[in-house]
Amino acid sequence: MRINNHPILDQKKEEEEEITFTFEGKELKGFKGETVAAALIANGVRVFRRSTKDNRPRGLFCAIGNCSSCLMKVDGESNVRTCMKRLEEGMEVQRQEGEGEI
């Protein structure tokens, strides 16, 4: 399962180039230029974080940067909207705990 058409981001044809990134210490593959969220979905990751109040699972919802469901920690930075962030070689992605670190 792969997201091929993003409603806002211009889909570049860099997607032919397969790259490696890590998700919670596990090495995964994605395509350069696709969003971090799209790469995670393609690798079977459905839960990106848990809600602060009720600890409910959150994943890709709006895919256009309006909600906070896809906030994750990317390369040490909290609160990254992974539905808008393009995947790069060697990125380190983690589920975010609560509101993340400031």
CYANA upper distance limits for C-alpha pairs under 8 A (distance plus 0.5 A):
  1 MET  CA     41 ILE  CA      7.58
  1 MET  CA     42 ALA  CA      5.60
  2 ARG  CA     38 ALA  CA      6.94
  2 ARG  CA     39 ALA  CA      7.96
  2 ARG  CA     41 ILE  CA      7.40
  2 ARG  CA     42 ALA  CA      5.45
  3 ILE  CA     38 ALA  CA      6.11
  3 ILE  CA     42 ALA  CA      8.16
  4 ASN  CA     11 GLN  CA      8.31
  5 ASN  CA     11 GLN  CA      7.20
  6 HIS  CA     10 ASP  CA      7.61
  6 HIS  CA     11 GLN  CA      7.30
  6 HIS  CA     63 ALA  CA      8.20
  7 PRO  CA     63 ALA  CA      8.26
  7 PRO  CA     64 ILE  CA      7.44
  8 ILE  CA     64 ILE  CA      6.88
  9 LEU  CA     84 MET  CA      7.94
 11 GLN  CA     33 GLY  CA      8.03
 11 GLN  CA     34 GLU  CA      7.90
 12 LYS  CA     33 GLY  CA      6.96
 13 LYS  CA     33 GLY  CA      8.27
 14 GLU  CA     31 PHE  CA      7.81
 14 GLU  CA     32 LYS  CA      6.13
 14 GLU  CA     33 GLY  CA      6.16
 15 GLU  CA     31 PHE  CA      5.18
 15 GLU  CA     32 LYS  CA      5.68
 15 GLU  CA     33 GLY  CA      6.23
 15 GLU  CA     34 GLU  CA      6.87
 16 GLU  CA     31 PHE  CA      6.91
 16 GLU  CA     32 LYS  CA      7.93
 17 GLU  CA     31 PHE  CA      6.05
 17 GLU  CA     32 LYS  CA      6.20
 18 GLU  CA     29 LYS  CA      7.10
 18 GLU  CA     30 GLY  CA      6.12
 18 GLU  CA     31 PHE  CA      4.98
 18 GLU  CA     32 LYS  CA      6.75
 19 ILE  CA     29 LYS  CA      6.18
 19 ILE  CA     30 GLY  CA      5.95
 19 ILE  CA     31 PHE  CA      6.16
 19 ILE  CA     32 LYS  CA      6.64
 19 ILE  CA     88 GLU  CA      7.89
 19 ILE  CA     89 GLU  CA      5.95
 19 ILE  CA     90 GLY  CA      8.33
 20 THR  CA     27 GLU  CA      7.20
 20 THR  CA     28 LEU  CA      6.23
 20 THR  CA     29 LYS  CA      5.15
 20 THR  CA     30 GLY  CA      6.79
 20 THR  CA     89 GLU  CA      6.06
 20 THR  CA     90 GLY  CA      6.33
 20 THR  CA     91 MET  CA      8.35
 21 PHE  CA     27 GLU  CA      6.31
 21 PHE  CA     28 LEU  CA      5.95
 21 PHE  CA     29 LYS  CA      6.78
 21 PHE  CA     30 GLY  CA      7.88
 21 PHE  CA     88 GLU  CA      7.97
 21 PHE  CA     89 GLU  CA      6.43
 21 PHE  CA     90 GLY  CA      5.05
 21 PHE  CA     91 MET  CA      5.40
 21 PHE  CA     92 GLU  CA      6.65
 21 PHE  CA     93 VAL  CA      8.23
 22 THR  CA     26 LYS  CA      5.71
 22 THR  CA     27 GLU  CA      4.92
 22 THR  CA     28 LEU  CA      6.19
 22 THR  CA     90 GLY  CA      7.36
 22 THR  CA     91 MET  CA      6.75
 22 THR  CA     92 GLU  CA      5.42
 22 THR  CA     93 VAL  CA      6.52
 23 PHE  CA     27 GLU  CA      6.97
 23 PHE  CA     28 LEU  CA      7.40
 23 PHE  CA     92 GLU  CA      6.64
 23 PHE  CA     93 VAL  CA      5.25
 23 PHE  CA     94 GLN  CA      6.21
 24 GLU  CA     92 GLU  CA      8.00
 24 GLU  CA     93 VAL  CA      6.77
 24 GLU  CA     94 GLN  CA      5.53
 24 GLU  CA     95 ARG  CA      7.88
 25 GLY  CA     92 GLU  CA      8.32
 28 LEU  CA     43 ASN  CA      7.69
 29 LYS  CA     39 ALA  CA      8.00
 29 LYS  CA     43 ASN  CA      8.17
 30 GLY  CA     34 GLU  CA      8.15
 30 GLY  CA     39 ALA  CA      5.66
 30 GLY  CA     42 ALA  CA      8.43
 30 GLY  CA     87 LEU  CA      8.01
 31 PHE  CA     39 ALA  CA      7.74
 31 PHE  CA     87 LEU  CA      7.75
 32 LYS  CA     86 ARG  CA      8.07
 32 LYS  CA     87 LEU  CA      6.27
 32 LYS  CA     88 GLU  CA      6.48
 32 LYS  CA     89 GLU  CA      7.84
 33 GLY  CA     86 ARG  CA      5.85
 33 GLY  CA     87 LEU  CA      6.23
 33 GLY  CA     88 GLU  CA      7.75
 34 GLU  CA     38 ALA  CA      6.93
 34 GLU  CA     39 ALA  CA      7.36
 34 GLU  CA     86 ARG  CA      5.98
 34 GLU  CA     87 LEU  CA      6.27
 35 THR  CA     39 ALA  CA      6.87
 35 THR  CA     82 THR  CA      7.02
 35 THR  CA     83 CYS  CA      6.27
 35 THR  CA     84 MET  CA      6.52
 35 THR  CA     85 LYS  CA      5.87
 35 THR  CA     86 ARG  CA      4.74
 35 THR  CA     87 LEU  CA      5.85
 36 VAL  CA     40 LEU  CA      6.73
 36 VAL  CA     82 THR  CA      5.64
 36 VAL  CA     83 CYS  CA      6.94
 36 VAL  CA     84 MET  CA      8.16
 36 VAL  CA     85 LYS  CA      6.43
 36 VAL  CA     86 ARG  CA      6.28
 36 VAL  CA     87 LEU  CA      5.47
 37 ALA  CA     41 ILE  CA      6.64
 37 ALA  CA     60 LEU  CA      7.41
 37 ALA  CA     70 CYS  CA      7.81
 37 ALA  CA     82 THR  CA      5.53
 37 ALA  CA     83 CYS  CA      5.50
 37 ALA  CA     84 MET  CA      8.46
 37 ALA  CA     85 LYS  CA      8.47
 38 ALA  CA     42 ALA  CA      6.62
 38 ALA  CA     83 CYS  CA      7.68
 39 ALA  CA     43 ASN  CA      6.79
 39 ALA  CA     87 LEU  CA      8.13
 40 LEU  CA     44 GLY  CA      6.91
 40 LEU  CA     45 VAL  CA      5.65
 40 LEU  CA     46 ARG  CA      8.00
 41 ILE  CA     45 VAL  CA      5.63
 41 ILE  CA     46 ARG  CA      6.59
 46 ARG  CA     59 GLY  CA      6.14
 46 ARG  CA     60 LEU  CA      7.94
 47 VAL  CA     57 PRO  CA      6.26
 47 VAL  CA     58 ARG  CA      5.98
 47 VAL  CA     59 GLY  CA      5.27
 48 PHE  CA     57 PRO  CA      7.96
 48 PHE  CA     58 ARG  CA      6.31
 48 PHE  CA     59 GLY  CA      5.35
 48 PHE  CA     60 LEU  CA      8.00
 48 PHE  CA     69 SER  CA      7.98
 48 PHE  CA     70 CYS  CA      6.34
 48 PHE  CA     71 LEU  CA      7.67
 48 PHE  CA     72 MET  CA      7.07
 48 PHE  CA     95 ARG  CA      6.00
 48 PHE  CA     96 GLN  CA      8.00
 49 ARG  CA     57 PRO  CA      6.58
 49 ARG  CA     58 ARG  CA      5.77
 49 ARG  CA     59 GLY  CA      7.24
 49 ARG  CA     69 SER  CA      7.75
 49 ARG  CA     70 CYS  CA      7.55
 49 ARG  CA     71 LEU  CA      7.49
 49 ARG  CA     72 MET  CA      7.26
 49 ARG  CA     95 ARG  CA      5.73
 49 ARG  CA     96 GLN  CA      5.98
 49 ARG  CA     97 GLU  CA      7.48
 49 ARG  CA     98 GLY  CA      8.42
 50 ARG  CA     55 ASN  CA      5.44
 50 ARG  CA     56 ARG  CA      5.55
 50 ARG  CA     57 PRO  CA      4.97
 50 ARG  CA     58 ARG  CA      5.88
 50 ARG  CA     96 GLN  CA      8.17
 50 ARG  CA     97 GLU  CA      7.76
 50 ARG  CA     98 GLY  CA      7.42
 51 SER  CA     55 ASN  CA      5.12
 51 SER  CA     56 ARG  CA      5.54
 51 SER  CA     57 PRO  CA      6.94
 51 SER  CA     58 ARG  CA      7.12
 51 SER  CA     98 GLY  CA      7.21
 52 THR  CA     98 GLY  CA      5.26
 52 THR  CA     99 GLU  CA      7.08
 58 ARG  CA     69 SER  CA      5.76
 58 ARG  CA     70 CYS  CA      7.48
 59 GLY  CA     69 SER  CA      6.04
 59 GLY  CA     70 CYS  CA      6.01
 60 LEU  CA     69 SER  CA      6.71
 60 LEU  CA     70 CYS  CA      5.95
 60 LEU  CA     83 CYS  CA      7.76
 61 PHE  CA     67 CYS  CA      7.99
 61 PHE  CA     69 SER  CA      6.80
 61 PHE  CA     70 CYS  CA      7.87
 62 CYS  CA     66 ASN  CA      7.16
 62 CYS  CA     67 CYS  CA      6.92
 63 ALA  CA     83 CYS  CA      5.59
 63 ALA  CA     84 MET  CA      7.90
 64 ILE  CA     83 CYS  CA      6.96
 64 ILE  CA     84 MET  CA      7.24
 65 GLY  CA     81 ARG  CA      6.79
 65 GLY  CA     83 CYS  CA      6.83
 65 GLY  CA     84 MET  CA      6.66
 68 SER  CA     81 ARG  CA      7.73
 70 CYS  CA     80 VAL  CA      8.35
 70 CYS  CA     81 ARG  CA      6.21
 70 CYS  CA     82 THR  CA      6.18
 70 CYS  CA     83 CYS  CA      7.01
 71 LEU  CA     78 SER  CA      8.07
 71 LEU  CA     79 ASN  CA      5.38
 71 LEU  CA     80 VAL  CA      5.64
 71 LEU  CA     81 ARG  CA      5.33
 71 LEU  CA     82 THR  CA      6.71
 71 LEU  CA     96 GLN  CA      7.51
 72 MET  CA     78 SER  CA      6.58
 72 MET  CA     79 ASN  CA      6.01
 72 MET  CA     80 VAL  CA      5.86
 72 MET  CA     81 ARG  CA      7.31
 72 MET  CA     82 THR  CA      7.16
 72 MET  CA     93 VAL  CA      7.61
 72 MET  CA     94 GLN  CA      6.64
 72 MET  CA     95 ARG  CA      5.78
 72 MET  CA     96 GLN  CA      5.37
 73 LYS  CA     77 GLU  CA      5.75
 73 LYS  CA     78 SER  CA      4.79
 73 LYS  CA     79 ASN  CA      6.67
 73 LYS  CA     80 VAL  CA      6.64
 73 LYS  CA     93 VAL  CA      6.29
 73 LYS  CA     94 GLN  CA      5.62
 73 LYS  CA     95 ARG  CA      6.70
 73 LYS  CA     96 GLN  CA      6.03
 73 LYS  CA    100 GLY  CA      8.14
 74 VAL  CA     78 SER  CA      7.11
 74 VAL  CA     80 VAL  CA      6.98
 74 VAL  CA     91 MET  CA      7.44
 74 VAL  CA     92 GLU  CA      6.19
 74 VAL  CA     93 VAL  CA      5.09
 74 VAL  CA     94 GLN  CA      6.98
 75 ASP  CA     91 MET  CA      6.51
 75 ASP  CA     92 GLU  CA      5.45
 75 ASP  CA     93 VAL  CA      6.90
 76 GLY  CA     92 GLU  CA      8.15
 77 GLU  CA    101 GLU  CA      8.46
 78 SER  CA     96 GLN  CA      7.53
 78 SER  CA    100 GLY  CA      5.79
 78 SER  CA    101 GLU  CA      6.34
 78 SER  CA    102 ILE  CA      7.71
 79 ASN  CA     96 GLN  CA      8.19
 79 ASN  CA     99 GLU  CA      8.06
 79 ASN  CA    100 GLY  CA      6.82
 80 VAL  CA     85 LYS  CA      7.88
 81 ARG  CA     85 LYS  CA      6.82
 82 THR  CA     86 ARG  CA      8.24
 87 LEU  CA     91 MET  CA      7.71
 96 GLN  CA    100 GLY  CA      6.36
